[in-house]
Amino acid sequence: MTTTLATPLDTAVVHGRRIPTGLFIGGEWRSADSTFAVVDPATGEQIATVADGGAHEAIAALDAAADVQDRWRHIAPRERADLFTRTHRLLLARADVFADVMTAESGKPLTESRAEFALSAEFFLWYTEQIAHLHGTWAPASHGGYRVITTHQPVGPALLITPWNFPMLMIARKAGAALAAGCPVIVKSAKETPLTCALFVETLREAGFPAGVVNLIHTTASAPVSAALMADERLRKISFTGSTGVGATLLEQAAPGIINTSMELGGDGPFIVLDDADVELAAQQAVVCKFRNAGQACVAANRIIVHSAVAAEFTARFVELARALNVGNGFEPGVDVGPIISERQRDTVVELVETLRATGAELLIGGSARPGPGFFFEPTVFRVTGRPAELCSRELFAPVATIYQVESTADAVAFANDTRYGLAAYVFTKNLSRAVAVGERLDFGMVGINRGIMADPAAAFGGVKASGLGREGGHDAIYDYLEAKYLAVTVDEEEGLS
């Protein structure tokens, strides 16, 4: 397959915003032999066509990244930070553009897109501030005679695979850390939301990032593209956000080349409401945690586990709040819940609801897809009796809430931990000591105490067990793209005395 330099026609106008639609390789926007459509899930209508890259283009992107690796890693910290600063300023100037594009291709309400953009820009600012503060260590050898010096160096070219549900946050969080560490990147966008990635990469280009440092591949052939890159010994890092199944496949592909991996995978978030919880706060936060992005989030409340002492009160209030949610096109004022990302995914939600009905779960509200245009599904709440095997340890990834009842704190913790996943959990209690004790017993990488949203640039985001490896955000993030390097330096202990 051949590629050519893109012409000015290789752009799309989305809500009045002109977005590049080509592949970005070696500092140039390029077209490809084929394209694919981007669909607005709120209308079902095509809003753009983008270049459909393959293994050939992916290797060309790796060529560009490998060629610039040595130069990029040796750019002085302040010079690299200056590039980040210029990018951050450009991002802020385009806040409305990013929000419009995200809503157009992902369907999320404009208020959520604006919030995602603000958090994404904060992540990029965080990395900007960390670049000049990457430090090593110095120590005398155990028995003297030399010094133990530990420094860090970039892992090397990194493949960043981003999901569709948070198209801006994921690329800013991954690329920010990798670039700050001195790694050139190949970004593979999600085919449902390539335009946000394109706008982000174009902003980096305009900020002055050297050719080859940032590369972007859109594709409908994710498996062969990833396989081609993973089989190339020049690729030294992969960061993936997506399903546990795909993550496991990528880990297998990474094994022969011993490729450094970061994986943020599936979730089965327990949302625990204890008997002394502030029920109103818990209900409000549960609605946000469950129905944000139409439930299409790996950290969403997956199992709402409520103590029997407050179950009736919590359920009544939660249902009341969920019933009041406004479903519609994300560009319309007052919309709380947008569409499901695609018709196929909406059909999956329909099947999920049928599975819940078959287990004997009690439908409290919702339960139906809405007629088109678009791929909408009503906010849905089930009360579940027992712990059906068909539901437990299954990521719902939908605007479907399931409420379970427990009789004790110990039962709540045991049920919460009875899953192969371990990404995010939530605990609501007025007792701080109890909150800490329960939080420490939960086998999850993150625990929200009396809050349903906890992503923050200063926090280490990630999970355990089948939910992933590594952390994004906080002081850990950049070091995920660095390797420790030990220098043993001989020192004449008497030299300074002569």
C-alpha positions as CSV (number, residue, x, y, z in Angstrom):
1,M,0.0,0.0,0.0
2,T,1.4,3.4,-0.9
3,T,0.8,6.8,0.8
4,T,1.1,10.3,-0.5
5,L,1.3,13.7,1.0
6,A,-2.2,14.9,1.9
7,T,-3.7,17.8,0.0
8,P,-5.7,20.5,1.6
9,L,-8.8,18.5,0.7
10,D,-7.9,15.9,3.3
11,T,-9.8,17.5,6.0
12,A,-13.3,17.3,7.3
13,V,-15.5,20.1,8.6
14,V,-17.2,19.1,11.8
15,H,-19.6,21.6,13.4
16,G,-17.7,24.3,11.6
17,R,-14.3,23.0,12.7
18,R,-11.8,21.9,10.0
19,I,-10.0,18.7,11.1
20,P,-7.2,16.8,9.3
21,T,-8.3,13.3,8.2
22,G,-5.1,11.8,7.1
23,L,-2.4,9.8,8.8
24,F,0.4,11.8,10.5
25,I,3.8,10.2,9.8
26,G,7.3,11.8,10.0
27,G,5.9,15.3,10.5
28,E,3.5,15.1,7.4
29,W,-0.2,14.5,7.0
30,R,-0.6,11.7,4.5
31,S,-3.5,10.1,2.7
32,A,-4.0,6.3,2.2
33,D,-5.5,4.2,-0.5
34,S,-8.7,3.6,1.5
35,T,-10.9,5.5,4.0
36,F,-13.6,4.7,6.5
37,A,-16.5,6.7,7.8
38,V,-16.9,8.4,11.2
39,V,-20.5,8.4,12.4
40,D,-22.3,10.7,14.8
41,P,-23.9,8.2,17.2
42,A,-26.6,10.7,18.1
43,T,-27.9,10.9,14.5
44,G,-26.4,7.8,12.8
45,E,-25.1,10.1,10.1
46,Q,-21.6,10.2,8.6
47,I,-19.7,13.2,9.7
48,A,-16.3,12.5,8.1
49,T,-14.1,10.0,6.3
50,V,-10.6,9.4,7.5
51,A,-7.6,7.6,6.0
52,D,-7.5,3.9,6.7
53,G,-3.9,2.9,7.4
54,G,-2.5,-0.6,7.5
55,A,0.7,-2.4,8.5
56,H,2.7,-0.6,5.8
57,E,1.8,2.8,7.2
58,A,2.3,1.6,10.8
59,I,5.9,0.5,10.0
60,A,6.5,3.8,8.3
61,A,5.4,5.6,11.5
62,L,7.8,3.4,13.5
63,D,10.6,4.2,11.0
64,A,10.0,7.9,11.7
65,A,9.9,7.4,15.5
66,A,13.1,5.2,15.5
67,D,15.0,7.8,13.4
68,V,14.3,10.6,15.8
69,Q,14.6,8.7,19.0
70,D,18.2,9.6,19.8
71,R,17.7,13.3,19.0
72,W,14.5,13.5,21.1
73,R,15.9,11.8,24.1
74,H,18.8,14.3,24.3
75,I,16.7,17.5,24.0
76,A,17.3,19.5,27.2
77,P,14.5,19.3,29.7
78,R,13.7,23.0,29.5
79,E,13.5,22.9,25.7
80,R,11.2,19.9,25.9
81,A,9.1,21.7,28.6
82,D,8.9,24.8,26.4
83,L,7.2,22.6,23.7
84,F,4.8,21.4,26.2
85,T,4.0,24.9,27.4
86,R,3.3,26.1,23.9
87,T,1.1,23.0,23.3
88,H,-0.8,23.7,26.5
89,R,-1.5,27.3,25.5
90,L,-2.8,26.1,22.1
91,L,-5.0,23.5,23.7
92,L,-6.6,26.1,26.0
93,A,-7.2,28.3,23.0
94,R,-9.1,25.5,21.3
95,A,-11.2,24.3,24.2
96,D,-14.5,24.8,22.4
97,V,-13.2,23.1,19.2
98,F,-12.1,20.0,21.1
99,A,-15.4,19.8,23.0
100,D,-17.5,20.1,19.8
101,V,-15.5,17.4,18.0
102,M,-15.7,15.0,21.0
103,T,-19.4,15.4,21.2
104,A,-19.9,15.0,17.4
105,E,-18.0,11.7,17.2
106,S,-18.5,10.1,20.6
107,G,-22.0,11.4,21.4
108,K,-21.3,12.5,25.0
109,P,-23.1,15.6,26.2
110,L,-21.2,18.8,25.5
111,T,-20.9,19.4,29.3
112,E,-19.1,16.1,29.6
113,S,-16.8,16.9,26.6
114,R,-15.9,20.2,28.2
115,A,-15.1,18.6,31.5
116,E,-13.0,15.9,29.7
117,F,-11.1,18.5,27.8
118,A,-10.4,20.5,31.0
119,L,-9.0,17.4,32.8
120,S,-7.0,16.4,29.7
121,A,-5.3,19.9,29.6
122,E,-4.6,19.6,33.3
123,F,-2.8,16.2,32.7
124,F,-0.7,17.8,30.0
125,L,0.2,20.7,32.3
126,W,1.1,18.2,35.0
127,Y,3.6,16.5,32.7
128,T,4.9,19.9,31.6
129,E,5.8,20.7,35.2
130,Q,7.4,17.3,35.8
131,I,9.9,17.3,32.9
132,A,12.6,19.2,34.7
133,H,12.2,17.2,37.9
134,L,13.1,13.7,36.8
135,H,15.8,12.7,39.3
136,G,18.2,9.8,39.9
137,T,20.1,8.7,43.0
138,W,23.7,8.7,44.3
139,A,25.1,6.5,47.0
140,P,28.5,5.1,48.1
141,A,29.0,1.4,47.3
142,S,28.3,-0.9,50.3
143,H,32.0,-1.6,50.8
144,G,33.4,1.7,49.4
145,G,35.7,2.2,46.4
146,Y,33.1,3.3,44.0
147,R,29.8,5.2,43.7
148,V,26.4,3.8,42.8
149,I,24.7,6.3,40.5
150,T,21.2,5.6,39.2
151,T,19.7,7.7,36.4
152,H,16.9,7.1,33.9
153,Q,16.7,6.9,30.1
154,P,13.7,6.7,27.8
155,V,12.4,3.2,27.0
156,G,12.2,4.0,23.3
157,P,9.5,4.3,20.6
158,A,6.1,3.7,22.2
159,L,2.8,2.5,20.7
160,L,-0.2,4.2,22.3
161,I,-3.5,2.6,21.7
162,T,-6.4,4.8,22.7
163,P,-10.1,3.9,23.3
164,W,-13.2,5.7,22.0
165,N,-14.9,6.4,25.3
166,F,-12.5,9.2,26.4
167,P,-10.8,10.2,23.2
168,M,-9.1,13.3,24.5
169,L,-8.2,12.2,28.0
170,M,-6.6,9.0,26.9
171,I,-4.3,10.5,24.3
172,A,-3.3,13.5,26.5
173,R,-2.6,11.2,29.4
174,K,-0.6,8.7,27.4
175,A,1.2,10.9,25.0
176,G,2.0,13.5,27.6
177,A,3.8,11.0,29.8
178,A,5.7,9.4,26.9
179,L,6.8,12.6,25.3
180,A,7.8,14.1,28.6
181,A,10.0,11.0,29.2
182,G,11.7,11.4,25.9
183,C,9.9,8.7,23.9
184,P,8.7,9.2,20.4
185,V,5.2,7.8,19.9
186,I,3.0,6.1,17.4
187,V,-0.7,6.8,18.3
188,K,-3.3,4.4,17.1
189,S,-6.7,6.1,17.4
190,A,-10.0,4.3,18.0
191,K,-11.9,4.0,14.7
192,E,-15.0,5.4,16.3
193,T,-13.3,8.6,17.5
194,P,-10.3,9.4,15.3
195,L,-11.0,13.2,14.9
196,T,-10.2,14.2,18.5
197,C,-6.8,12.4,18.2
198,A,-6.1,14.1,14.9
199,L,-6.9,17.5,16.4
200,F,-4.6,16.8,19.3
201,V,-1.7,15.7,17.1
202,E,-2.2,18.7,14.8
203,T,-1.9,20.9,17.9
204,L,1.4,19.2,18.8
205,R,2.7,19.8,15.3
206,E,1.8,23.5,15.4
207,A,3.5,23.8,18.8
208,G,6.8,22.7,17.2
209,F,7.3,19.1,18.1
210,P,10.0,17.7,15.8
211,A,9.0,15.6,12.8
212,G,8.8,11.9,13.8
213,V,8.3,12.5,17.5
214,V,4.5,12.2,17.2
215,N,2.9,9.9,14.6
216,L,-0.8,9.0,14.2
217,I,-2.4,5.9,12.6
218,H,-6.1,5.5,12.0
219,T,-7.2,2.0,11.0
220,T,-10.1,-0.4,10.7
221,A,-7.5,-3.3,10.9
222,S,-6.3,-2.9,14.4
223,A,-5.1,-6.5,14.9
224,P,-2.7,-6.6,11.9
225,V,-1.4,-3.1,12.6
226,S,-0.6,-3.9,16.2
227,A,0.9,-7.2,15.3
228,A,3.2,-5.7,12.7
229,L,4.5,-3.1,15.2
230,M,4.8,-5.6,18.1
231,A,6.9,-7.9,15.9
232,D,9.4,-5.1,15.2
233,E,12.3,-5.1,17.7
234,R,12.5,-1.3,17.5
235,L,9.3,-0.9,19.3
236,R,10.1,-0.8,23.0
237,K,6.9,0.2,24.7
238,I,3.1,-0.3,24.4
239,S,0.4,1.5,26.4
240,F,-3.1,0.2,25.8
241,T,-6.5,1.1,27.2
242,G,-9.3,-1.3,26.3
243,S,-10.8,-4.7,27.0
244,T,-9.0,-7.3,29.1
245,G,-9.3,-9.8,26.2
246,V,-7.4,-7.5,23.8
247,G,-4.9,-6.6,26.5
248,A,-4.1,-10.3,27.0
249,T,-3.5,-10.7,23.3
250,L,-1.2,-7.7,23.2
251,L,0.7,-9.1,26.2
252,E,1.2,-12.3,24.3
253,Q,2.5,-10.4,21.3
254,A,4.8,-8.3,23.6
255,A,6.4,-11.4,25.2
256,P,8.8,-12.5,22.4
257,G,10.4,-9.1,22.2
258,I,10.1,-8.4,25.9
259,I,8.3,-5.2,25.2
260,N,7.6,-2.9,28.2
261,T,3.8,-2.8,28.7
262,S,1.2,-0.7,30.4
263,M,-2.3,-2.0,30.4
264,E,-5.5,-0.2,31.6
265,L,-8.1,-2.9,31.1
266,G,-11.7,-3.8,32.1
267,G,-13.4,-3.0,35.3
268,D,-16.1,-4.3,37.6
269,G,-16.4,-1.4,39.9
270,P,-18.2,-2.1,43.2
271,F,-20.0,0.9,44.7
272,I,-20.5,0.1,48.4
273,V,-23.0,2.0,50.5
274,L,-22.6,1.1,54.2
275,D,-25.2,1.4,56.8
276,D,-23.9,4.8,58.2
277,A,-23.5,6.4,54.7
278,D,-24.9,9.8,53.8
279,V,-27.6,8.3,51.6
280,E,-28.3,11.5,49.6
281,L,-24.7,11.9,48.8
282,A,-24.3,8.3,47.9
283,A,-27.3,8.3,45.6
284,Q,-26.1,11.5,43.8
285,Q,-22.6,10.2,43.3
286,A,-23.9,6.8,42.2
287,V,-25.9,8.4,39.4
288,V,-22.8,10.3,38.2
289,C,-20.5,7.3,38.6
290,K,-23.0,5.0,36.7
291,F,-24.5,7.1,34.0
292,R,-21.6,9.4,33.0
293,N,-20.8,8.8,29.3
294,A,-23.9,6.6,29.1
295,G,-22.2,4.1,31.4
296,Q,-19.5,3.5,28.9
297,A,-16.5,3.8,31.3
298,C,-14.2,1.3,32.8
299,V,-14.4,3.0,36.2
300,A,-18.2,3.1,36.2
301,A,-20.2,1.8,39.1
302,N,-20.8,-1.8,37.9
303,R,-22.3,-3.4,41.0
304,I,-24.0,-1.1,43.5
305,I,-23.7,-2.9,46.8
306,V,-26.0,-1.5,49.5
307,H,-26.3,-2.4,53.2
308,S,-29.9,-3.7,54.0
309,A,-30.3,-1.0,56.7
310,V,-30.3,1.8,54.0
311,A,-31.2,-0.3,50.9
312,A,-34.8,0.9,50.6
313,E,-34.0,4.6,51.1
314,F,-31.0,4.5,48.8
315,T,-32.8,2.6,46.0
316,A,-35.8,5.0,46.1
317,R,-33.6,8.1,45.8
318,F,-31.2,6.6,43.2
319,V,-34.2,5.6,41.0
320,E,-35.7,9.1,41.4
321,L,-32.5,10.7,40.3
322,A,-31.9,8.3,37.4
323,R,-35.5,8.8,36.2
324,A,-34.9,12.6,36.0
325,L,-31.9,12.2,33.6
326,N,-32.4,13.8,30.2
327,V,-31.4,11.6,27.3
328,G,-30.7,13.1,23.9
329,N,-28.2,14.7,21.4
330,G,-25.2,16.0,23.3
331,F,-25.4,19.3,21.6
332,E,-28.9,20.0,23.0
333,P,-29.0,22.0,26.3
334,G,-29.8,20.1,29.4
335,V,-28.9,16.7,28.1
336,D,-27.4,14.4,30.8
337,V,-27.0,11.1,28.9
338,G,-26.0,10.8,25.2
339,P,-26.2,7.8,22.9
340,I,-24.4,4.5,22.9
341,I,-21.4,4.7,20.7
342,S,-22.7,2.5,17.9
343,E,-25.7,0.5,16.7
344,R,-23.8,-2.7,17.4
345,Q,-22.9,-1.7,20.9
346,R,-26.6,-0.6,21.6
347,D,-27.6,-4.1,20.5
348,T,-25.2,-5.5,23.1
349,V,-27.0,-3.4,25.7
350,V,-30.3,-4.9,24.6
351,E,-28.9,-8.4,25.1
352,L,-27.6,-7.4,28.5
353,V,-31.0,-6.3,29.6
354,E,-32.5,-9.6,28.4
355,T,-29.9,-11.5,30.4
356,L,-30.8,-9.5,33.5
357,R,-34.5,-10.2,33.0
358,A,-33.7,-13.9,32.6
359,T,-32.0,-14.0,36.0
360,G,-35.1,-12.8,37.7
361,A,-33.7,-9.3,38.4
362,E,-36.5,-6.7,39.1
363,L,-36.6,-3.9,36.6
364,L,-37.2,-0.6,38.4
365,I,-37.0,1.9,35.5
366,G,-35.9,1.9,31.8
367,G,-35.0,-1.3,30.0
368,S,-35.6,-0.2,26.4
369,A,-33.7,1.2,23.4
370,R,-35.2,4.5,22.1
371,P,-36.2,4.8,18.5
372,G,-33.8,6.4,16.1
373,P,-32.2,8.4,14.7
374,G,-29.2,7.6,16.8
375,F,-28.3,4.8,19.2
376,F,-30.0,5.7,22.5
377,F,-30.9,3.6,25.4
378,E,-32.9,4.6,28.5
379,P,-31.2,4.8,31.9
380,T,-32.0,1.5,33.4
381,V,-32.0,0.2,37.0
382,F,-32.4,-3.4,38.2
383,R,-32.7,-4.7,41.7
384,V,-30.8,-8.1,41.7
385,T,-31.6,-10.9,44.1
386,G,-28.7,-13.2,44.9
387,R,-25.5,-13.1,42.9
388,P,-26.2,-14.5,39.5
389,A,-23.1,-16.0,37.8
390,E,-24.1,-14.4,34.5
391,L,-23.7,-10.9,36.0
392,C,-21.0,-11.1,38.6
393,S,-17.5,-10.3,37.3
394,R,-19.0,-9.0,34.1
395,E,-18.3,-5.4,33.0
396,L,-21.7,-3.9,32.0
397,F,-20.3,-0.9,30.1
398,A,-23.8,0.5,29.6
399,P,-26.4,2.9,31.2
400,V,-27.6,-0.1,33.2
401,A,-27.4,-0.1,37.0
402,T,-27.6,-3.2,39.2
403,I,-28.3,-2.9,42.9
404,Y,-27.4,-5.7,45.3
405,Q,-28.2,-5.9,49.0
406,V,-25.8,-7.2,51.7
407,E,-26.2,-7.7,55.5
408,S,-22.8,-6.6,56.7
409,T,-19.7,-4.7,55.9
410,A,-17.7,-8.0,55.8
411,D,-20.2,-9.3,53.2
412,A,-19.9,-6.1,51.2
413,V,-16.1,-6.4,51.1
414,A,-16.2,-10.1,50.2
415,F,-18.7,-9.6,47.4
416,A,-16.8,-6.6,46.1
417,N,-13.6,-8.6,45.9
418,D,-15.2,-11.6,44.3
419,T,-14.2,-10.6,40.7
420,R,-11.3,-11.1,38.4
421,Y,-11.1,-7.3,37.9
422,G,-9.5,-4.8,40.2
423,L,-9.6,-1.3,38.7
424,A,-11.9,1.1,40.7
425,A,-14.1,0.7,43.8
426,Y,-16.1,3.1,45.8
427,V,-17.0,3.3,49.5
428,F,-19.6,5.5,51.2
429,T,-19.5,5.9,55.0
430,K,-19.4,8.8,57.5
431,N,-16.7,7.0,59.6
432,L,-13.2,7.9,58.3
433,S,-11.6,5.1,60.2
434,R,-14.0,2.6,58.7
435,A,-13.5,4.1,55.2
436,V,-9.7,3.5,55.5
437,A,-10.1,0.0,56.9
438,V,-12.6,-1.0,54.1
439,G,-10.5,0.7,51.4
440,E,-7.4,-1.2,52.4
441,R,-9.3,-4.5,52.2
442,L,-10.6,-3.9,48.7
443,D,-8.4,-5.6,46.0
444,F,-8.6,-2.6,43.6
445,G,-6.0,-0.2,42.3
446,M,-8.1,2.9,43.2
447,V,-10.8,3.5,45.9
448,G,-13.0,6.5,46.0
449,I,-14.1,7.4,49.5
450,N,-17.5,9.3,49.4
451,R,-17.0,10.3,45.8
452,G,-17.8,8.7,42.5
453,I,-15.1,10.4,40.3
454,M,-11.4,10.4,41.2
455,A,-9.3,11.0,38.1
456,D,-6.6,13.6,38.8
457,P,-3.3,14.5,37.2
458,A,-1.5,14.0,40.5
459,A,-3.1,10.5,41.1
460,A,-1.7,7.2,39.9
461,F,-4.5,5.8,37.8
462,G,-4.6,2.0,37.2
463,G,-5.7,-1.4,38.4
464,V,-4.7,-4.8,39.6
465,K,-5.5,-8.4,38.6
466,A,-7.2,-8.5,35.2
467,S,-7.6,-4.7,35.2
468,G,-4.1,-4.0,34.1
469,L,-0.4,-3.2,34.7
470,G,1.3,0.1,35.4
471,R,-0.1,3.5,36.2
472,E,-1.1,6.7,34.3
473,G,-0.9,10.0,36.1
474,G,0.9,11.1,39.2
475,H,4.7,10.7,39.6
476,D,4.4,7.1,38.4
477,A,3.3,8.0,34.9
478,I,6.5,9.3,33.3
479,Y,8.6,6.6,35.0
480,D,6.5,4.0,33.2
481,Y,8.3,5.3,30.0
482,L,11.8,5.4,31.6
483,E,14.2,2.6,32.4
484,A,16.5,2.9,35.5
485,K,20.2,2.9,34.5
486,Y,23.0,2.1,37.0
487,L,26.5,3.6,36.6
488,A,29.2,2.2,38.8
489,V,31.9,4.9,39.1
490,T,35.3,4.0,40.6
491,V,36.4,6.6,43.1
492,D,39.9,6.9,44.7
493,E,39.0,7.5,48.3
494,E,42.3,9.3,49.0
495,E,42.2,11.5,45.9
496,G,40.7,14.4,47.7
497,L,43.3,14.3,50.5
498,S,46.4,14.7,48.4
